[in-house]
Amino acid sequence: MEQLKTVFEDLPARMIISKPPAGSEFVKIRISRTEKGFLLEKLTEKQAFHENLSAEDAKKRCEAFLSEGWRQLNAWGSSCEFELSVSKKGKILFNRRKISQNDNFSHDNSHNRKKNYIISEDKPFPALVDMGVFTKDGKVAKPMYDKFRQINRFAEIIDDAVKELPKDGRTLRVMDFGCGKSYLTFVLYHYLTEIKGIKTEMLGLDLKADVIEKCNAAAAKYGYKDLHFETGDIGSASMSGKLDMAVTLHACDTATDYALFNAVMRGADMIFSVPCCQHELNGQIKTENFSILTRYGIVKERFAALCTDSIRADLLEVCGYRTQLLEFIDFEHTPKNILIRAVKRKTEDRKMYLSEAERLMAEFSFEPTFYKPLKDAGKLN
């Protein structure tokens, strides 16, 4: 396919293949440039499957996906953004847009250049070079500006909470539930240890053994001696006892609830969670008084997702956390861009938050997974 040849000649940093054929197991395909080639991710609603590919193999796989009925490909190259779509009749539409100087963080007149980023071009670190966010000469790669912004937004949200930590020299104990490929885990460890100078012991936990093996190899490569990764579920982690910080990023559906419950039960002083795929309440929701919110599929889905995170936030308040729902820029700019930040505090409004959550649950006849184990454990009394 001649259009794909054009795309790959522009050294794409990332590609997204969407609009799958009917009956496809996968909902999205992501391809990211790595130091040695490309990483292919095939995403279902709850899992991601990874393959390492050469440039030629990546191009062939893109052609195969499009020939199998996938109808949209977006790519971000070194000089252009590309959009390739296939109509139902098989007609190919191909557009490209030149990336202007105004898109470049490295341009001296850029508005973004003036911003004082926590993770800056002045001090790039190897993990972000390997991810392709920074070039080898320490500049932000043109197609990676959105990821660069997201990384810094994450660092800003963490920074606000970390400022409240007592400066007593103790080791910070951090666990990342469902760490996946650990882009932000490495960023967090670097931020805590290198930028803030906090001695940190961090454990990443995930079910995929191949991913964990690669993460441990990367941690060793970067000299991150107190960053480790283990294969297992939330209850099997070797790091026992109280946590200072719990992180759960893009854990699908109720996996976020289990991670939040575990964090509460482990007495985490800080919790940072980016929920994903909030399907549970969408399948339960029923109401007579507000049927307008459940009549239209897209409204029902978004309303249920917002209810899910609102209830999680209120229940965290009941458990003794000052909780905020903050805007967080997602890698793919989806509507799922909320980050839950919860910091331990004394509260006198527990009954109000619990009553508020339970009234909402009663009105719409749903009960999120986070609620029952907290109640059974006596955390809502």
TALINRA-V354822 format. One record per residue. RES is the residue in one letter. SS is DSSP state (@ for helix, = for strand, . for the rest). PSI is psi in degrees with one decimal (NA if undefined). Layout:
res=RES ss=SS psi=PSI
res=RES ss=SS psi=PSI
//
This chain:
res=M ss=. psi=117.3
res=E ss=@ psi=-35.4
res=Q ss=@ psi=-39.9
res=L ss=@ psi=-32.2
res=K ss=@ psi=-41.2
res=T ss=@ psi=-42.6
res=V ss=@ psi=-48.5
res=F ss=@ psi=-23.6
res=E ss=@ psi=-21.1
res=D ss=. psi=15.8
res=L ss=. psi=65.2
res=P ss=. psi=134.9
res=A ss=. psi=-32.3
res=R ss== psi=153.3
res=M ss== psi=148.8
res=I ss== psi=125.7
res=I ss== psi=123.9
res=S ss== psi=-173.0
res=K ss=. psi=67.6
res=P ss=. psi=161.2
res=P ss=. psi=157.9
res=A ss=. psi=136.1
res=G ss=. psi=3.2
res=S ss=. psi=140.5
res=E ss=. psi=-27.6
res=F ss=. psi=147.0
res=V ss=. psi=-20.0
res=K ss== psi=149.7
res=I ss== psi=129.8
res=R ss== psi=138.2
res=I ss== psi=124.0
res=S ss== psi=138.9
res=R ss== psi=137.2
res=T ss=. psi=-178.1
res=E ss=. psi=-32.6
res=K ss=. psi=-1.8
res=G ss=. psi=-119.9
res=F ss== psi=148.9
res=L ss== psi=121.3
res=L ss== psi=129.2
res=E ss== psi=122.6
res=K ss== psi=117.5
res=L ss== psi=126.9
res=T ss=. psi=-173.2
res=E ss=. psi=-26.5
res=K ss=. psi=-8.5
res=Q ss=. psi=163.1
res=A ss== psi=133.9
res=F ss== psi=133.2
res=H ss== psi=146.2
res=E ss== psi=141.3
res=N ss== psi=132.1
res=L ss== psi=153.2
res=S ss=. psi=169.0
res=A ss=@ psi=-41.9
res=E ss=@ psi=-41.9
res=D ss=@ psi=-37.1
res=A ss=@ psi=-42.8
res=K ss=@ psi=-43.7
res=K ss=@ psi=-38.9
res=R ss=@ psi=-37.9
res=C ss=@ psi=-44.7
res=E ss=@ psi=-40.3
res=A ss=@ psi=-44.4
res=F ss=@ psi=-44.3
res=L ss=@ psi=-35.3
res=S ss=@ psi=-21.4
res=E ss=. psi=-1.8
res=G ss=. psi=-3.7
res=W ss=. psi=139.8
res=R ss=. psi=4.9
res=Q ss== psi=133.8
res=L ss== psi=126.8
res=N ss== psi=138.1
res=A ss== psi=148.1
res=W ss== psi=107.8
res=G ss=. psi=-169.1
res=S ss=. psi=-25.4
res=S ss=. psi=-14.0
res=C ss== psi=155.9
res=E ss== psi=139.0
res=F ss== psi=145.8
res=E ss== psi=120.8
res=L ss== psi=123.4
res=S ss== psi=150.0
res=V ss== psi=122.8
res=S ss=. psi=168.5
res=K ss=. psi=-24.2
res=K ss=. psi=4.5
res=G ss=. psi=5.0
res=K ss=. psi=133.7
res=I ss== psi=126.8
res=L ss== psi=130.8
res=F ss== psi=123.5
res=N ss== psi=150.4
res=R ss== psi=148.5
res=R ss== psi=127.6
res=K ss== psi=137.0
res=I ss=. psi=118.4
res=S ss=. psi=170.4
res=Q ss=@ psi=-28.5
res=N ss=@ psi=-17.4
res=D ss=@ psi=-8.1
res=N ss=. psi=122.2
res=F ss=. psi=-28.6
res=S ss=. psi=-9.0
res=H ss=. psi=129.6
res=D ss=. psi=-28.5
res=N ss=. psi=4.1
res=S ss=. psi=138.6
res=H ss=. psi=-39.7
res=N ss=@ psi=-25.5
res=R ss=@ psi=-29.9
res=K ss=@ psi=-16.3
res=K ss=. psi=139.8
res=N ss=. psi=87.9
res=Y ss=. psi=143.8
res=I ss=. psi=-47.5
res=I ss=. psi=106.2
res=S ss=. psi=165.7
res=E ss=@ psi=-25.0
res=D ss=@ psi=-29.9
res=K ss=@ psi=66.4
res=P ss=. psi=156.2
res=F ss=. psi=156.7
res=P ss=@ psi=-36.5
res=A ss=@ psi=-41.7
res=L ss=@ psi=-24.8
res=V ss=@ psi=-45.5
res=D ss=@ psi=-32.9
res=M ss=. psi=-13.0
res=G ss=. psi=4.5
res=V ss=. psi=-41.7
res=F ss== psi=147.8
res=T ss=. psi=170.7
res=K ss=. psi=-22.1
res=D ss=. psi=11.0
res=G ss=. psi=15.9
res=K ss=. psi=154.8
res=V ss== psi=126.2
res=A ss=. psi=134.6
res=K ss=@ psi=-46.0
res=P ss=@ psi=-2.4
res=M ss=@ psi=16.1
res=Y ss=@ psi=-39.3
res=D ss=@ psi=-42.1
res=K ss=@ psi=-37.9
res=F ss=@ psi=-43.1
res=R ss=@ psi=-42.0
res=Q ss=@ psi=-43.4
res=I ss=@ psi=-43.0
res=N ss=@ psi=-33.1
res=R ss=@ psi=-41.7
res=F ss=@ psi=-45.4
res=A ss=@ psi=-38.1
res=E ss=@ psi=-42.5
res=I ss=@ psi=-41.2
res=I ss=@ psi=-42.5
res=D ss=@ psi=-40.6
res=D ss=@ psi=-37.0
res=A ss=@ psi=-38.5
res=V ss=@ psi=-26.8
res=K ss=. psi=-24.3
res=E ss=. psi=-5.2
res=L ss=. psi=140.0
res=P ss=. psi=138.5
res=K ss=. psi=71.5
res=D ss=. psi=5.2
res=G ss=. psi=4.9
res=R ss=. psi=163.1
res=T ss=. psi=130.7
res=L ss== psi=126.3
res=R ss== psi=117.3
res=V ss== psi=136.5
res=M ss== psi=134.4
res=D ss== psi=108.0
res=F ss== psi=124.3
res=G ss=. psi=54.7
res=C ss=. psi=-23.5
res=G ss=. psi=-140.7
res=K ss=. psi=-11.6
res=S ss=. psi=30.2
res=Y ss=@ psi=-55.4
res=L ss=@ psi=-20.5
res=T ss=@ psi=-45.3
res=F ss=@ psi=-38.4
res=V ss=@ psi=-45.1
res=L ss=@ psi=-44.7
res=Y ss=@ psi=-44.0
res=H ss=@ psi=-45.3
res=Y ss=@ psi=-48.1
res=L ss=@ psi=-44.5
res=T ss=@ psi=-42.4
res=E ss=@ psi=-38.8
res=I ss=@ psi=-45.3
res=K ss=. psi=-15.4
res=G ss=. psi=30.5
res=I ss=. psi=124.8
res=K ss=. psi=124.1
res=T ss== psi=132.6
res=E ss== psi=117.5
res=M ss== psi=138.9
res=L ss== psi=127.9
res=G ss== psi=135.9
res=L ss== psi=131.4
res=D ss== psi=159.4
res=L ss=. psi=-15.2
res=K ss=. psi=111.1
res=A ss=@ psi=-38.5
res=D ss=@ psi=-36.7
res=V ss=@ psi=-43.3
res=I ss=@ psi=-40.0
res=E ss=@ psi=-43.3
res=K ss=@ psi=-37.5
res=C ss=@ psi=-42.0
res=N ss=@ psi=-37.9
res=A ss=@ psi=-40.7
res=A ss=@ psi=-42.2
res=A ss=@ psi=-40.1
res=A ss=@ psi=-40.8
res=K ss=@ psi=-40.1
res=Y ss=. psi=-3.5
res=G ss=. psi=25.6
res=Y ss=. psi=81.2
res=K ss=. psi=-20.8
res=D ss=. psi=20.0
res=L ss== psi=118.4
res=H ss== psi=158.7
res=F ss== psi=141.8
res=E ss== psi=148.6
res=T ss== psi=130.0
res=G ss=. psi=174.1
res=D ss=. psi=-178.8
res=I ss=@ psi=-35.1
res=G ss=@ psi=-2.0
res=S ss=@ psi=7.0
res=A ss=. psi=143.0
res=S ss=. psi=-22.8
res=M ss=. psi=102.3
res=S ss=. psi=172.8
res=G ss=. psi=-166.4
res=K ss=. psi=142.6
res=L ss=. psi=146.8
res=D ss=. psi=-35.0
res=M ss== psi=135.0
res=A ss== psi=135.6
res=V ss== psi=135.7
res=T ss== psi=112.3
res=L ss== psi=116.4
res=H ss== psi=34.3
res=A ss== psi=130.3
res=C ss== psi=132.8
res=D ss=. psi=-122.9
res=T ss=. psi=-9.4
res=A ss=@ psi=-32.4
res=T ss=@ psi=-41.5
res=D ss=@ psi=-44.1
res=Y ss=@ psi=-38.4
res=A ss=@ psi=-43.1
res=L ss=@ psi=-41.8
res=F ss=@ psi=-44.7
res=N ss=@ psi=-39.7
res=A ss=@ psi=-42.9
res=V ss=@ psi=-46.2
res=M ss=@ psi=-26.3
res=R ss=. psi=4.0
res=G ss=. psi=29.7
res=A ss=. psi=132.0
res=D ss=. psi=-29.3
res=M ss== psi=139.0
res=I ss== psi=130.7
res=F ss== psi=121.3
res=S ss== psi=129.7
res=V ss== psi=97.6
res=P ss== psi=161.0
res=C ss== psi=149.8
res=C ss=. psi=59.0
res=Q ss=. psi=79.5
res=H ss=. psi=-22.8
res=E ss=@ psi=-53.9
res=L ss=@ psi=-27.9
res=N ss=@ psi=-31.5
res=G ss=@ psi=-13.4
res=Q ss=@ psi=-25.5
res=I ss=. psi=128.5
res=K ss=. psi=138.3
res=T ss=. psi=144.1
res=E ss=. psi=-35.9
res=N ss=. psi=-29.2
res=F ss=. psi=45.6
res=S ss=@ psi=-20.0
res=I ss=@ psi=-25.8
res=L ss=@ psi=-9.5
res=T ss=. psi=-3.1
res=R ss=. psi=-38.7
res=Y ss=. psi=125.1
res=G ss=@ psi=-47.9
res=I ss=@ psi=-35.4
res=V ss=@ psi=-44.1
res=K ss=@ psi=-44.8
res=E ss=@ psi=-46.9
res=R ss=@ psi=-38.4
res=F ss=@ psi=-43.7
res=A ss=@ psi=-39.2
res=A ss=@ psi=-42.7
res=L ss=@ psi=-38.3
res=C ss=@ psi=-41.7
res=T ss=@ psi=-50.7
res=D ss=@ psi=-30.7
res=S ss=@ psi=-41.8
res=I ss=@ psi=-42.2
res=R ss=@ psi=-43.9
res=A ss=@ psi=-45.0
res=D ss=@ psi=-40.4
res=L ss=@ psi=-33.8
res=L ss=@ psi=-37.5
res=E ss=@ psi=-43.5
res=V ss=@ psi=-34.2
res=C ss=. psi=4.7
res=G ss=. psi=30.8
res=Y ss== psi=137.1
res=R ss== psi=115.5
res=T ss== psi=137.4
res=Q ss== psi=145.4
res=L ss== psi=115.5
res=L ss== psi=149.7
res=E ss== psi=133.4
res=F ss=. psi=126.7
res=I ss=. psi=119.8
res=D ss=. psi=154.8
res=F ss=. psi=-41.1
res=E ss=. psi=12.1
res=H ss=. psi=43.8
res=T ss=. psi=167.9
res=P ss=. psi=-14.3
res=K ss=. psi=76.6
res=N ss=. psi=37.4
res=I ss== psi=134.7
res=L ss== psi=131.3
res=I ss== psi=120.3
res=R ss== psi=121.0
res=A ss== psi=125.8
res=V ss== psi=132.9
res=K ss== psi=139.0
res=R ss=. psi=167.8
res=K ss=. psi=135.1
res=T ss=. psi=145.6
res=E ss=. psi=4.8
res=D ss=. psi=23.8
res=R ss=@ psi=-45.0
res=K ss=@ psi=-37.5
res=M ss=@ psi=-46.0
res=Y ss=@ psi=-41.7
res=L ss=@ psi=-44.6
res=S ss=@ psi=-41.1
res=E ss=@ psi=-46.6
res=A ss=@ psi=-43.0
res=E ss=@ psi=-32.9
res=R ss=@ psi=-40.8
res=L ss=@ psi=-42.6
res=M ss=@ psi=-40.7
res=A ss=@ psi=-40.7
res=E ss=@ psi=-38.8
res=F ss=@ psi=10.2
res=S ss=. psi=38.5
res=F ss=. psi=162.0
res=E ss=. psi=110.3
res=P ss=. psi=153.7
res=T ss=@ psi=-30.4
res=F ss=@ psi=-26.5
res=Y ss=@ psi=-53.3
res=K ss=@ psi=-49.2
res=P ss=@ psi=-31.9
res=L ss=@ psi=-42.1
res=K ss=@ psi=-45.5
res=D ss=@ psi=-31.2
res=A ss=. psi=-0.4
res=G ss=. psi=11.2
res=K ss=. psi=-14.3
res=L ss=. psi=5.6
res=N ss=. psi=NA
//
